[in-house]
Amino acid sequence: MAIKETQTQLNVLDLFCGCGGLSLGFEKAGYHVLLGIDVWKDALQTYKFNHKDCLTLCADMSTLTGEEVQKYIGMNKVDVIIGGPPCQGFSIAGKRIVDDERNKLYKGFVRMVEYFKPKSFVMENVPNILSMGDGIIKASIIEDFQSLGYNVQTKVLTASDYGVPQNRRRAVFVGMLNGTFDFEIPSVEHKVTTSEALSDLPEGSLEEGAAYPIEARSEYQKLERRNSSGVYNHEITMHNEQTKRIISMVPDGGNYKDLPKELQETRKVHIAWTRLNSQRPSITIDTGHRHHFHYKWNRVPTVRESARIQSFPDDFIFLCSKTSQYKQVGNAV
Ligand SMILES: C[S@@+](CC[C@H](N)C(=O)[O-])C[C@H]1O[C@@H](n2cnc3c(N)ncnc32)[C@H](O)[C@@H]1O
């Protein structure tokens, strides 16, 4: 396959790329994403559809080698490696993360950094990775990359500080080869609320590509719609009457505690019967467990609404089954 000339841009390799949320962010920041790797075919279909200039590789990161990736990308070099290895817990011996089953995905990331020696890398993960094992995991990760020549900084970032209508927290490890840096990112003053994100999308389903039913109502909606000619992935979930009746009793921003006592335990998880708060950024969205409802409608958010909350633009279209789409959106960075 012919590969685009990218001399002026830094080439990025996205490991565990999913549908490509992280890749999209890097593209918007001016990088060229060369290749996304994942083992999940559905996510790669969406990835390919939305990242037409990128290569994709369906492969298991626990065994994939740098040589195999190099063969796939030909003469191209890798300047930056990004990605979030799914955390299956970590096993350590003494103060080291050892080569075993539970660490194999993390080790796959380290192996690629070791092989390509990129100028920098960004590895994201769940915030509690920094406190696991009283900080031994964090120290051991930093040491692994330091021994490869990287200066590493870590930070927990909250998405709503950067214009995303969601209080999603992620830990990032940023490494620079032989470099020093001061890791500061400017944050936004105005936090985007869920109503600013969603109030132009209707209660009912829309046909794929349907025209927007109303004008954008916020700066955020204008931004999200900027390159899109219509609405995709806005098919509502049909709840049963009992579910609709119960959620209708929960006010904007409320939860199961707002229900009569006898209904509070109808779902056995503490996040059950939660409504988004229209005046705040959303709580962290999940991969489609149907516990978080729209702030106004008696249904869970559609895939498009979830994508808005994740700050995917409206021209980013999700493929495969609806269940799979929710998972792709909820997994994204
Ligand atoms: C948190 S998601 C990635 C989200 C992505 N960074 C984004 O922003 O859209 C983690 C991904 O790791 C992938 N994954 C899990 N095990 C894998 C393996 N053994 N090899 C490659 N990918 C794997 C999953 O399929 C999933 O898409």
The ligand as an SDF file (V2000), in Angstrom:
LIG
                    3D

 27 29  0  0  0  0  0  0  0  0999 V2000
   -9.3450    1.6840   26.1750 C   0  0  0  0  0  0  0  0  0  0  0  0
   -9.5020    0.9460   24.6030 S   0  0  0  0  0  0  0  0  0  0  0  0
   -8.6080    2.0420   23.5660 C   0  0  0  0  0  0  0  0  0  0  0  0
   -9.2820    3.3040   23.2360 C   0  0  0  0  0  0  0  0  0  0  0  0
   -8.5630    4.1710   22.2500 C   0  0  0  0  0  0  0  0  0  0  0  0
   -7.2800    4.6180   22.7240 N   0  0  0  0  0  0  0  0  0  0  0  0
   -9.4170    5.3700   21.8720 C   0  0  0  0  0  0  0  0  0  0  0  0
   -9.1090    6.4790   22.2940 O   0  0  0  0  0  0  0  0  0  0  0  0
  -10.4300    5.1890   21.1430 O   0  0  0  0  0  0  0  0  0  0  0  0
   -8.3980   -0.4150   24.7150 C   0  0  0  0  0  0  0  0  0  0  0  0
   -8.2850   -1.2420   23.4560 C   0  0  0  0  0  0  0  0  0  0  0  0
   -7.3440   -2.3030   23.6770 O   0  0  0  0  0  0  0  0  0  0  0  0
   -7.6970   -3.3440   22.8270 C   0  0  0  0  0  0  0  0  0  0  0  0
   -7.0140   -4.5980   23.2190 N   0  0  0  0  0  0  0  0  0  0  0  0
   -7.2820   -5.3900   24.2790 C   0  0  0  0  0  0  0  0  0  0  0  0
   -6.4500   -6.4400   24.2950 N   0  0  0  0  0  0  0  0  0  0  0  0
   -5.6430   -6.3100   23.2190 C   0  0  0  0  0  0  0  0  0  0  0  0
   -4.5780   -7.0860   22.6890 C   0  0  0  0  0  0  0  0  0  0  0  0
   -4.1930   -8.2200   23.2750 N   0  0  0  0  0  0  0  0  0  0  0  0
   -3.9480   -6.6660   21.5670 N   0  0  0  0  0  0  0  0  0  0  0  0
   -4.3380   -5.5090   20.9520 C   0  0  0  0  0  0  0  0  0  0  0  0
   -5.3570   -4.7350   21.4190 N   0  0  0  0  0  0  0  0  0  0  0  0
   -5.9860   -5.1280   22.5250 C   0  0  0  0  0  0  0  0  0  0  0  0
   -9.2090   -3.4120   22.9590 C   0  0  0  0  0  0  0  0  0  0  0  0
   -9.7880   -4.0980   21.8700 O   0  0  0  0  0  0  0  0  0  0  0  0
   -9.5760   -1.9370   23.0430 C   0  0  0  0  0  0  0  0  0  0  0  0
   -9.9760   -1.4430   21.7850 O   0  0  0  0  0  0  0  0  0  0  0  0
  1  2  1  0
  2  3  1  0
  2 10  1  0
  3  4  1  0
  4  5  1  0
  5  6  1  0
  5  7  1  0
  7  8  2  0
  7  9  1  0
 10 11  1  0
 11 12  1  0
 11 26  1  0
 12 13  1  0
 13 14  1  0
 13 24  1  0
 14 15  1  0
 14 23  1  0
 15 16  2  0
 16 17  1  0
 17 18  1  0
 17 23  2  0
 18 19  1  0
 18 20  2  0
 20 21  1  0
 21 22  2  0
 22 23  1  0
 24 25  1  0
 24 26  1  0
 26 27  1  0
M  CHG  2   2   1   9  -1
M  END
$$$$
